[in-house]
Amino acid sequence: MRHEYDFVIFSKGRSGTHMLASFLNSHPMISCEGEFEKFDLKVQIKSRCLMHGAIFMYNVQQFAELGPRPKVIHLTRDPKTNALSFARQQKRLNLRRAGETDLPGAEFKIPSIVHIRLADALRRQQDVMRKVLIRCRYRMAEVTYEEITEGGEATVMPEAVGRRLCRFLGVTYHPMTCDTRVEFGTSI
């Protein structure tokens, strides 16, 4: 089955893909469905949108499912904080399986050697995927998690980043917001 999208968000896990998709969905002319493998769970595409997109985690084989080459928003995150986010997510899952409450963030630490190895692996993966996108001549815009969040939990996309992405996607700038409580296919 082939899917045709005007753009895709291409990233590794725990990099802010859902937050970026939420920001883009707040624009009246952009619709982003969420992760490629979970289309049936996603919200319906907004009518009258100029740009339709989806999230693709780092998986080059998924690109074979695409129709004409879409524009690519390559979302990256500092590998050290990305590794910590992965470790925190795993710890939360383990606590929930054990029937315990969520993890207090300040008390969580992972062994430095594990953190360093994971961060190195994530950095290498990010570099390889950037080279693949360049080699395949995808039209690409790069944005970082750190740019979007400005170092904190963002609910409004910074204007400079929003303008850059709107220009890349070919739509007029419109301020973009994110409600981090909402996941795709759900409502408040």
N, C-alpha and C positions, 0 to 999 in steps of 0.2 A: 504494500500500500504506500503510495506517495502522498506527501503532505506539501502543500505550497505555502510558504511564509515569506513575507517581505523582509523580516529580520528574525534573528535568533539571538538569545543571550547564551553565550558559550562560556562555561565555567566549570570549576570543580566544586564538590560539595562544601557546605559550610562557608561559602564566600559571599553571601548576601544576594543570591539569585532571586529568592522570593521577595525580598525587600525591593530590589530593583524592578521586578515585574509589577509589584504593587504600585510603585511610583509611576511607572509607565501607564498602567491601567487607569490612573487618575486623570490622565490627559484625555480630553474628549475625542481626539482623533487617533488614539492608539489602543490596541487591544493585545494583551499578552496572555496566552492560555495557561501558562504554567509548564510543568515538566512534560517533556515529550512522551514519556511512557505512561502518563496518567491523564490523557486527554479526556477520557470518559468521565472523570471526576471534576473537570474544570467548569468554570462559569461560561456561559454562552458568549460568543463574540459580540461586541457592541455593534449595532448597526451604524452605518455611515462612517465607520472608521476608515482612514486611509491606509493605516499600517497594521498588519496582523503579525503577531510573533509568538514564539514559544521558547521555553528554556531547554537547552541541551547540555547535559553534563558531559564532561570530557569523554567522548566516545565517537571516534571517527567513523565507525560503521553506521551510526545513526544518520550521518550526513548523506548516505546513499538513499535514505528515505525521502530526502528533500526534492522538491521540484527544481525550478530554476534557482540559481545561486542567490540566496538571500544575503542581505547585509548582516554582518556579524558584530554584535557588541560583546567584546571579549572582557569579561569581568574577572579581575584578579584580586587577591587579598595577600597581605604580608604572610609568607609561609609560617612564621613563628606564631602569629596569632591564629592562623588557620589551624595549625597543629593543636594548639590549646583548645580551640573550639571543638575539634573532633574528639579530643580526650574528655572534655566536659560532657559532650553529648553521650559518649559511651558510659561514663560514670552515672549520668542521670538514668540511662536505660537500665543499668545494673541495679540501681537503687529502686526503681519502679518495679522491676521484676521481683525484688525482695520484699516489696510492699512497704517501702520506706518513703519518706517525704523527699522533696526536691533538695538538691545540693546547694549548700551555702557557698557562694562564689569565692569568698575570701579564704576559705579553708582548703580549697582544692589546689593540689600541686601534682605534677607528674614528674617522674625521674628525668633529670636533665638529658641523659644520653638518649632516652626514648624520644623526648621532645626534639632534640637536635636531629636525630635520624629521620623522624617523620617530617620535620620542616624541610630538610634537604630533599627528601623524596617529593614533597609537594612543589618545591622550587623547580626541580628538574622536570616534573610533569608539566608545570605551567610554561616553562621555556620551550619544551618540545611542542606543545599545542600551539604556541605563538608561531613557531617556525612552520608548522603544518599549515596554519591559516595563511601565512605570508607566501609560502611556496605554492599553495593552491590558488593564490591571487583572489582571495575573498576581499570584498570591500569591508574594512574593519575599523571600528572605533574601540579604543581601549579605555576602560574606566576602572578605578580601583574602589574596593570596599571603603578604604580610608577616605577617599574623596567624597563618597556618598554620605558617610556617617559623620565626617569632620571630627572623628575621634569619640563620638558618643552614639547613643541610640537615636537615629534620625527619624523625624516624622515629616520633615519638609526637605525635598531635594535642594541642595545648594544651587542657586540660580545659575552660576557659571557652568556647572555640570549639566543641568537641565537644558540650558541653551545649546551646549555642545551636542548633546544627544538629539535634540529636536532638529538641529541643523543637519546632522548626519542622517536622520530618518526622513528629512524633507518635509517636516511639518512645522507650523508656526509655534513659537514658544508659548507655553502655558505653564504657570506654576504647578508643580506636582507634589502631592502629599502621599503619605503612607500610613495606614492604620496597621500597626504591627500585631494587633489582636486578631486580625482577619486572615484566614488561610484560604487558599483557592477552593472554591466549591462550598464555602460556608458563609454564613452571615452572622452579624452581631445580634 
